[in-house]
């Protein structure tokens, strides 16, 4: 069982030095690879890996077609400014093909896991000759997976899966004793700008975790537009995380005096420290009205906007 390191116990310089040495020892003279998503965990592990390995670490951004507006270019730009080269890999077709026809939440997550690790990453690893994958799994990912709450795409050994046997490479997880608040502290110490270390969390399955039902390109585009509006209007709230969720049911609406059988977006905004528990932010009613009005005006097909007021637990931060 892993020993948790809380923020109170965290000795930043000591932690970084230990993990740098562990990564060097594991990789040796070979090559390692990591996938950067731009989230706090992946950004922190990228900086940690480059401090340990330098040019022995190849960093890629997997463009799965499920990211937010302009995300690949924005993230790569941040890291270019930090002196870290990132290669964008176009894998949109792989992921939408794998998700086709799937509506069950766990089946969707498994399809993304297999596509990422076995297909897309398997190809990249084979081409690069890397024997190790560096990734930013944190303790909350493990807790939720082992408890059966939600399969996190980056958890294997705790489920009895040997990554080397399953995918052909070993996985190094230097952040696995930390939770989100600890990762932010380490990210800041490694030189990440606040736009990255203070960034709101974003799930591994990306926007597919915010589509209830089948994640088709059209439905992903709908939730992408809604997400841009929610993030624009809530970015100054100081909340832990905020998002739009596209529901599966069609709902009856009225537009231009006629029936408009459309779709529904659920808005969520959370107060939390480490994502284990969370409470909805008590947003002003005027803010909710502004979000709803902008979504209905700017996102085609949306006729209903709701706000989640359930706590975690029993709710979870993401919908799928």
N, C-alpha and C positions, 0 to 999 in steps of 0.2 A: 504493500500500500504506500502511495506517495505521501510525503510529508509536506503539508501546505506551508508556504511562507507568506505570512500576512504582511500588509504594508507596514505595520508597526514593527515587525521583526526584520524587515528588508534592509540589508546593508548594501546599498546600490553598487558601489565600486567593487566590493567583494563578490557580489553576485555576478556582475559582468565579467570580472577576471576569471572566476571559476568556470563560467559557461564558455568563455573564449577558449580556455585550456581544454575543456571537455570536447568541444567541437573539433579543435585541432587534432586531438588524440584519436577521435573517431574516424576522421577523414584521412589523416596521414598525408601521403603525397598525392592522393587521388583528387578527383573532381567531385564537387557536390553541386546540387541544383536546388533552387527554391522558387515557389510561385508567389508572386506579390499580388495582392488584391487591392492594396491601399488602405485596408483596415488597420486598426491599432496593432493587432497581434502580428499580422504578416509584415507590416512595416517595421515593427520592432525587431522581429527575428531576422529580417533582411539586413538591418544595420548591424546586428550582433554577428551575423554570419560573415558579413564583409569585413568586420573588424578582425574576426578570427582567421579568415581564409583569403581575403583579398581576391586576386584573380582566379583562385581555385573554386570560387562560387559563381555559378551562372544563374542570373535572376531573370525570370520570364513573367509576363503578365498574360494570363490566359483570357482572351476575349471570348467569353462563352455566349455572347448575345443576351445575357441576363443582367448586365450591369446598368448603373444609372447613367443619365445623360452626360456624355463627354468624359466618363470616368477613366477609360484607358489612357487617353491623352493627358488628362490632368495628373494622374498618378505618376506616369512616366516622367512628366515634366518636373514634378516635385523631386524625384530621385535623381534626375539629371543634374539639378541644382546642387544636390548633395554629393555629386561625383560618382553616382552608381548608375551604370548602364543597364537598361532593362529592355528586353526584347518582347514585343507584342506578338502573340501567337493567335491567329484567327482560327477559332474552333467552334464558331456559332453553329455550323451545320451538324457537327457531332452531337452537340447538346440538344438541339431541337429534335433531331432524329431519335435520340434516346428517350426524350420526354413525350413523344407522340402517343396519344391515346391513353396516357397514364393520369389518373385522378387521385389515387390513394396517396396521402401524404408521405408515408414511409416508403412506398414504392418509388415515388418521385425522388426522395432523398437518396435511395439506393441507386437509382438510375444515374443521378448526377455523380455519386461517389465512384461508381464503376467507370463511367465515361471519363472522369477526371484522372483517376489513378491508373486505370488499366489501359485505356485507349490513348487519350491525349498525352498525359504525362508519360505513359509507357513509351510512346514514340519519341518524345523529347529526350527522355533519359537514355534510350538506346542510341540515339544520334549523338548525344553529348559524351557518352561513355561514363557518365556519373554513376557512382555506386551508392550515393547517399542523397536523400531528400531532406532538406531542412524545412520544418514547418512550425507554425505558431500555435499549436494546440495549447489550450489553457485548462485549468482544473475544472472550471464550470462545464466545459465541453464533455469532459470525462464523466462528471457527476450525472449530468442529464442523460447521457447515453447508457451508463451502467444501470441507472435507476429505471430505465425503460420509458422515460418521459418523452425523449425525442432523440433519434439517432443523429448525432453530429457527424458530418461527412469525414472528419479528420481523426476519428477514434478507431483504433484497430486492436492493438495488443490487449487492451482491457476486455475485449470481446473474444479473445482467443484467436485472433487473426494475425498470422505472421506476414507482415508486408513484403519481406524478401521472397517468401514462398509464393504469395499471391500476386505480386506485381514485379518482382525482380530487383528490388532495391531496398536498402535499409532506411528507416525514418529516424531523424534526430529531432527531439522536441525539448529545446532548452527552457521553454516558458511554462512547462506543464505543472510546476508547483505554484504558479501564480494565478490570481484572478485578475479581472480587468483593471482594477485600480492599481495593482502592483505593476502590471504591464505598462500602464501609462507613465509611471515613475521611471521605469527602465528606459522606455522610449525617449523620454525627455532627456535623460542622462546621456543617451547615445547620440544626441544632437538632432533628433527629429523636430521639425517646426510644430507649433501648436496645431496647425491645420491637420496634422497627422496624429500626434500623440493624444490630442484632445478630441479627435473625431468621434462622432457617434458610431456605435457598433453597426456592422453590416454583415448579414449572415453568409456562411459559405455557399449555400445554394442560391445566393443573390436574390433577384426579384422573383424567382420561382417560389421562394418561401413566402411570398406576399400575394400569390395567386391561389385562391381556393378552387380546386378542380384542375383541368388540363392547362398546362403552361404553354400555350401556342404563341407564335410570334406576335399576333395581333393583341392577345391578352397581356403579354409582357409589355408591349408598347403602351397600352392603356394605363397599367400600373406605374410605368416609368414616368409618364406625364403627370400622374397624380402625385407621385413621390417628389418630383421636382417642385411642385406647388407647396406641398407640406413642408419640405425642407427649407424652402425660401421663406415661408411665413413663420416657422418655429425656430429658426437657427439662433435667435437671440434670447430664447427662453431659459437657456442653461439646463434644459432637460437632458436626461441620460440618453434617450433614444426616441425617435418619432418617425412615423411611416404612414403610408397608405396601403390598404389591403383591398384587393378586388374579390368580391364575393361571386359565387357560382350562380346563385338563383337570379333569374330575371325578375324585375319588379316593375309594376305599373306606374307610369308617370304621365305628365301632361306637358306638352310643348306646343306653343302657338295654337292653343285651344284644341289640340287633338291628342289622342292617346299616344304616348311614347313608351313602348315596352322596352325598358332599358336596363342598365346595370347599376350596381351599388358599390361605392367605395366606403370602407370603414377606416377612419383615422384613429391612430393610436399614438399616445405621447406618454412617456414613462419617467418616473423619478426612481433612481436606483443607484447603488454604489458598485455592486459586483454582479448584477444580473440574476442572483439567486432568488431575490424577492424584489418586487417592484410595485409602485402605486401609480395610478394615472395622474398626470399633472392636472391641477385645477385651472384649466385655461379659462380666460375671460370669455363670456358669451360672444362678445363682439369679434374675438379672434376666430371662434368656431364658425360664426356667420361668414367671415371673410374667406376662410378656407373652403367652406361649402360653396359659396358663390363662385369663387375662382375655379374650383374643380368642375362645377356644372357648366360654366361658360367655356372652359379651355380644354376639357377632356371629352372627346366625342362619345356619345352613347351613355353617359352617366346621368341618371335622373334622381339618385338618392345618395346622401352623404350622412354617415352616422359617426358617433364618437364613442370609443370603448371606455367604460368606467369600471371594469372588473379589475381586481388586483391580481398579482402573481404571487403565490398560487391563489385561486385555481387556474387562472388564465396563464398563458405564456407570453413572452414579449413578442415573438413572431407568431404568425397564425398557422403556419404549416410546419 
